[in-house]
Amino acid sequence: MRNRARRGILLLTINLFLSMLVMTVSESAVPTEKPTDQFQLLDCQTKLQEWKDWAAKNVPKHEELTKEYEKVKARNEELENNQDKFWILIAAAFAFGLGAGVYCVRLLIRFIKQIRPFSQAKKQLFALLGAVLWVTLAVLLNSDRIPYHPVNALAAALFWSLPALLLAGILFWWFGRAEVQQT
């Protein structure tokens, strides 16, 4: 009896499985309704007209924006060329000012020498004062970094002060040496 019950349940299960399989295959075999060619043609014509309307409205805007872009691009190139000329002018004015300043300092020193010649000790003093002035300017130019990075500011000030320190040391030695040789 138990075997018959098991056999019946097994056959029922197989039957249900096969019937579900047949039903799914038969449902997919049923043709779905496709739109007619006339409906597709009308749909395409509607889409085509929508695209033509969109193009009629937006293509002139695009052409106008393209022309405006070309004008802005040309103006930008013109300004860049003018900026290059401006920086060359600034550099030339700076070089002229630096040269004129050095020449004026030379004239001042010559004038002071004619009035009263420098002793060796005064020459050494002026060399050290020049170095101190240079170092002070280097520190002042880096003063915006001091509150944030004092070590970096110190390193930058020392870097920019090295030529002054080297020149002052050489001049101090040179002027001191000249005095020793005279005696």
C-alpha positions as CSV (number, residue, x, y, z in Angstrom):
1,M,0.0,0.0,0.0
2,R,2.8,2.3,0.8
3,N,4.4,1.6,-2.5
4,R,1.2,2.4,-4.4
5,A,0.8,5.7,-2.5
6,R,4.4,6.7,-3.2
7,R,4.0,5.7,-6.8
8,G,0.8,7.7,-7.1
9,I,2.4,10.8,-5.6
10,L,5.4,10.4,-7.9
11,L,3.3,10.0,-11.0
12,L,1.1,13.0,-9.9
13,T,4.3,15.1,-9.4
14,I,5.7,14.1,-12.8
15,N,2.3,14.8,-14.5
16,L,2.1,18.3,-12.9
17,F,5.7,19.1,-13.9
18,L,5.1,18.0,-17.5
19,S,1.8,19.9,-17.8
20,M,3.5,23.1,-16.5
21,L,6.3,22.6,-19.1
22,V,3.7,22.1,-21.9
23,M,1.8,25.2,-20.8
24,T,4.9,27.4,-20.8
25,V,6.0,26.1,-24.2
26,S,2.5,26.6,-25.7
27,E,2.3,30.2,-24.3
28,S,5.5,31.2,-25.9
29,A,4.4,29.6,-29.1
30,V,1.3,31.8,-29.2
31,P,2.1,34.7,-31.6
32,T,1.9,38.1,-30.0
33,E,0.2,40.9,-31.9
34,K,2.6,43.0,-33.8
35,P,1.7,46.5,-34.8
36,T,0.8,46.8,-38.4
37,D,3.1,48.4,-40.9
38,Q,0.7,51.4,-41.2
39,F,1.0,52.1,-37.5
40,Q,4.8,51.9,-37.6
41,L,4.9,54.2,-40.6
42,L,2.7,56.8,-38.8
43,D,4.9,56.5,-35.7
44,C,8.1,57.1,-37.7
45,Q,6.5,60.1,-39.5
46,T,5.5,61.6,-36.2
47,K,9.0,61.2,-34.7
48,L,10.5,62.6,-37.9
49,Q,8.3,65.7,-37.7
50,E,9.2,66.1,-34.0
51,W,12.9,66.0,-34.9
52,K,12.5,68.5,-37.7
53,D,10.7,70.8,-35.4
54,W,13.4,70.5,-32.8
55,A,16.1,71.1,-35.4
56,A,14.3,74.1,-36.8
57,K,14.2,75.6,-33.3
58,N,17.7,74.7,-32.0
59,V,20.0,74.7,-35.0
60,P,19.9,78.5,-35.4
61,K,20.6,78.8,-31.7
62,H,23.6,76.6,-32.1
63,E,24.9,78.6,-35.0
64,E,24.5,81.8,-33.1
65,L,26.4,80.4,-30.1
66,T,29.1,79.1,-32.4
67,K,29.6,82.5,-33.9
68,E,29.7,84.1,-30.4
69,Y,32.2,81.5,-29.3
70,E,34.5,82.3,-32.2
71,K,34.3,86.0,-31.2
72,V,35.1,85.3,-27.6
73,K,38.0,83.0,-28.6
74,A,39.5,85.7,-30.9
75,R,39.2,88.3,-28.1
76,N,40.8,85.9,-25.6
77,E,43.8,85.4,-28.0
78,E,44.1,89.2,-28.4
79,L,44.2,89.7,-24.7
80,E,46.8,87.0,-24.2
81,N,49.0,88.7,-26.8
82,N,48.6,92.0,-25.1
83,Q,49.4,90.5,-21.7
84,D,52.7,89.1,-23.0
85,K,53.6,92.6,-24.3
86,F,52.6,94.1,-20.9
87,W,54.9,91.7,-19.0
88,I,57.8,92.5,-21.4
89,L,57.2,96.2,-20.7
90,I,57.2,95.6,-17.0
91,A,60.4,93.6,-17.1
92,A,62.1,96.4,-19.2
93,A,60.9,99.1,-16.8
94,F,62.2,97.0,-13.8
95,A,65.6,96.5,-15.5
96,F,65.9,100.2,-16.4
97,G,65.0,101.1,-12.8
98,L,67.5,98.7,-11.3
99,G,70.2,100.0,-13.6
100,A,69.4,103.6,-12.8
101,G,69.4,102.9,-9.1
102,V,72.8,101.2,-9.2
103,Y,74.2,104.1,-11.2
104,C,72.8,106.6,-8.7
105,V,74.3,104.7,-5.8
106,R,77.7,104.7,-7.7
107,L,77.4,108.5,-8.3
108,L,76.6,109.0,-4.6
109,I,79.6,107.0,-3.5
110,R,81.9,108.9,-5.8
111,F,80.5,112.2,-4.5
112,I,81.1,111.1,-0.9
113,K,84.6,109.9,-1.7
114,Q,85.5,113.3,-3.3
115,I,84.3,115.1,-0.2
116,R,85.9,112.8,2.3
117,P,87.8,109.7,1.4
118,F,86.9,106.5,3.2
119,S,89.3,104.9,5.6
120,Q,89.7,101.1,5.6
121,A,87.6,100.7,8.7
122,K,84.8,102.8,7.2
123,K,84.9,100.7,4.0
124,Q,84.5,97.6,6.2
125,L,81.6,99.3,8.1
126,F,79.8,100.2,4.8
127,A,80.2,96.6,3.5
128,L,78.7,95.2,6.8
129,L,75.9,97.9,6.7
130,G,75.1,96.9,3.1
131,A,74.9,93.2,4.1
132,V,72.7,94.1,7.1
133,L,70.4,96.1,4.8
134,W,70.2,93.2,2.3
135,V,69.4,90.6,5.0
136,T,66.8,92.9,6.6
137,L,65.0,93.3,3.2
138,A,65.2,89.5,2.6
139,V,63.5,88.9,6.0
140,L,60.9,91.6,5.4
141,L,60.0,90.2,2.0
142,N,59.4,86.8,3.6
143,S,57.5,88.3,6.6
144,D,54.1,87.0,5.3
145,R,55.3,83.4,5.8
146,I,56.5,84.0,9.4
147,P,53.2,83.4,11.3
148,Y,52.5,80.2,9.4
149,H,55.9,78.5,8.8
150,P,58.7,80.3,10.8
151,V,61.3,77.6,9.9
152,N,60.5,77.9,6.2
153,A,60.6,81.7,6.5
154,L,64.0,81.5,8.2
155,A,65.3,79.1,5.5
156,A,64.1,81.4,2.7
157,A,65.5,84.5,4.3
158,L,68.9,82.8,4.8
159,F,68.8,81.6,1.2
160,W,68.2,85.1,-0.2
161,S,70.7,86.5,2.2
162,L,73.6,84.2,1.2
163,P,74.9,86.5,-1.6
164,A,74.9,89.5,0.7
165,L,76.7,87.6,3.5
166,L,79.2,86.2,1.1
167,L,79.9,89.6,-0.6
168,A,80.1,91.3,2.8
169,G,82.6,88.7,4.1
170,I,84.8,89.1,1.0
171,L,84.7,92.9,1.1
172,F,85.3,92.9,4.8
173,W,88.4,90.7,4.3
174,W,89.5,92.6,1.2
175,F,89.4,96.0,2.9
176,G,91.0,94.6,6.1
177,R,93.8,93.0,4.0
178,A,94.6,96.2,2.2
179,E,95.2,98.0,5.4
180,V,97.6,95.2,6.7
181,Q,99.6,95.3,3.4
182,Q,100.1,99.0,3.6
183,T,101.9,98.9,7.0
